[in-house]
Amino acid sequence: MNTQKPWLKNYLEGVPHEIDLAGYTSIVGFIEESFAKYPDRIAIESMGHKISYRQLDILSKDFAAYLQTLGLEAGSRIAIMFPNVPQYLIAMFGTLRAGYVVVNINPLYTARELEHQLQDSSASILVMLENFAHVYQEIADQALVKKVIVSSLGESLGPKGVIINLVARHIKKLIPHWNFPCVKFNQALKIGAGHGFTRPTLEQDDIAFLQYTGGTTGVSKGAVLLHRNILANIIQIESWLEPALKNRQQQLVFCVPCP
């Protein structure tokens, strides 16, 4: 036993003491491997609507292709301000597949907090839900980003989404007034689908996320997470679960309370 790592004695039989990241150059390779391996499995279920891995592959690739039409520099920051909706995964995977950096933004931020994070991260694009567009409206005249992409609550939920949007906008009044130039999320996907996707060259030491802290000791600060960091975490979880789940017959289902 390694005396410098006494916790290893508590590992389940079959859990490796070290992990190997050599099989992947980036998170994108890992994501695309899953898309190819499990096309017919359900990737997301939201409000009764299901999206398969194949559909998520297509949608995120279309989003990636749209971002690539914007002429952004390699490593550009894409700010994503969504609650737990399917559009978050589409935008997040699409951003990574396009070769850009994900900047997650708390959808409950005030205009001042949003302004700070957009400035601090040097975000080029803001992707957000229309429920929070009024927050950006307060700082829209500063032109902090090159473009804003706005989605509706039901936009990725099929025919049911039309009803959800109707209720959110006109019955529950969940969408405060806003008015600034933007691209609609589905419009961006349509443009991307017509443009075509070019797979970028990514390495493990490229930045994947600028993940901002809670700001409990001052303003929120961006923690740099490399593709290597996220890959290591994913493979650690997979390695830890595998001995207990190696004989599983059904797809695992995870409850995700927040993005």
Residue pairs with C-beta under 8 A, 6 or more apart in sequence:
1 8
1 9
2 8
2 17
5 17
8 17
11 17
12 240
12 243
12 244
13 243
14 242
14 243
14 246
15 239
15 240
15 242
15 243
16 239
19 232
19 235
19 236
19 239
20 235
21 204
21 228
21 231
21 232
21 235
24 30
24 204
24 231
25 202
25 203
25 204
25 227
26 96
26 202
26 203
26 204
26 206
26 208
26 227
26 231
27 96
27 208
27 227
27 230
27 231
27 234
28 96
28 97
28 199
28 202
28 227
30 231
30 234
31 93
31 96
31 97
32 57
32 97
34 53
35 53
35 54
35 56
35 57
38 53
38 251
39 52
39 53
39 54
39 57
40 52
40 53
40 54
41 52
41 53
41 251
42 50
42 51
42 52
42 53
42 251
43 51
43 52
43 53
43 55
43 56
43 89
44 50
44 51
44 56
44 86
44 89
45 51
46 85
46 86
46 156
46 157
47 154
47 157
47 160
47 164
48 160
49 86
49 156
49 157
49 158
49 160
49 161
51 59
51 86
51 156
56 89
56 90
56 93
58 193
59 90
59 94
59 156
59 189
60 89
60 90
60 91
60 93
60 94
60 97
61 94
61 97
61 192
61 197
62 94
62 188
62 189
62 190
62 192
62 193
62 197
63 90
63 91
63 93
63 94
63 95
63 98
63 188
63 189
63 192
64 93
64 94
64 95
64 97
64 98
64 192
64 197
65 98
65 191
65 192
65 193
65 195
65 196
65 197
65 198
66 94
66 188
66 189
66 191
66 192
66 195
67 78
67 94
67 95
67 98
67 100
67 125
67 192
68 98
68 192
68 195
68 197
68 198
69 191
69 192
69 195
70 124
70 125
70 146
70 147
72 100
72 124
72 125
72 146
74 99
74 200
75 99
75 100
75 101
75 206
75 207
76 100
76 101
76 124
76 125
77 100
77 101
77 103
77 121
77 122
77 123
77 124
77 125
77 210
78 91
78 95
78 100
78 101
78 102
78 103
78 123
78 124
78 125
78 127
79 103
79 105
79 117
79 118
79 121
79 123
79 125
79 126
79 127
79 145
80 88
80 91
80 92
80 95
80 102
80 103
80 104
80 105
80 127
80 128
81 105
81 106
81 107
81 109
81 114
81 126
81 127
81 128
81 129
81 132
82 88
82 91
82 107
82 127
82 128
82 129
82 151
82 259
83 107
83 129
83 131
83 258
83 259
84 256
84 257
84 258
84 259
85 129
85 151
85 153
85 156
86 156
86 157
87 127
87 129
87 151
87 155
87 156
87 185
88 259
90 156
90 189
91 127
91 149
91 185
92 102
92 259
95 101
95 102
96 102
96 208
97 197
97 199
98 200
99 200
99 201
99 202
99 206
101 207
101 208
101 209
101 210
102 208
102 209
102 210
103 117
103 121
103 123
103 209
103 210
103 212
103 222
104 209
104 211
104 212
104 259
105 114
105 117
105 126
105 128
105 212
106 113
106 212
107 128
107 129
107 131
107 132
109 117
109 135
110 135
111 135
111 136
111 138
111 139
113 215
113 220
114 135
114 136
114 139
115 139
115 142
115 144
116 219
116 220
117 123
117 212
117 220
117 222
118 126
118 139
118 144
118 145
119 144
120 219
120 220
120 221
120 222
121 210
121 212
121 222
123 144
123 145
124 145
124 146
124 147
125 145
125 146
125 147
125 148
125 149
126 136
126 144
126 145
126 147
126 148
126 149
127 148
127 149
127 151
127 185
128 136
128 148
128 149
128 150
128 151
129 150
129 151
129 152
129 153
130 150
130 151
130 152
130 153
130 175
130 178
131 153
131 168
131 174
131 175
133 150
133 175
133 176
133 178
133 180
133 182
134 176
134 177
134 178
136 148
136 178
136 180
137 178
137 179
137 180
140 148
140 180
147 182
147 183
148 180
148 181
148 182
148 183
149 182
149 183
149 184
149 185
149 188
150 182
150 183
150 184
150 185
151 184
151 185
151 186
152 161
152 165
152 168
152 185
153 161
153 164
153 165
153 168
153 174
154 160
154 161
154 162
154 163
154 164
154 165
154 168
155 161
155 165
155 185
155 186
157 164
168 174
168 175
169 175
202 227
203 227
204 226
204 227
204 228
204 231
205 226
205 227
205 228
206 226
206 227
207 224
207 225
207 226
207 227
208 225
208 226
208 227
208 229
208 230
209 224
209 225
209 230
210 222
210 223
210 224
210 225
211 222
211 223
211 225
212 220
212 221
212 222
212 223
213 220
213 221
213 222
213 223
214 220
215 221
245 252
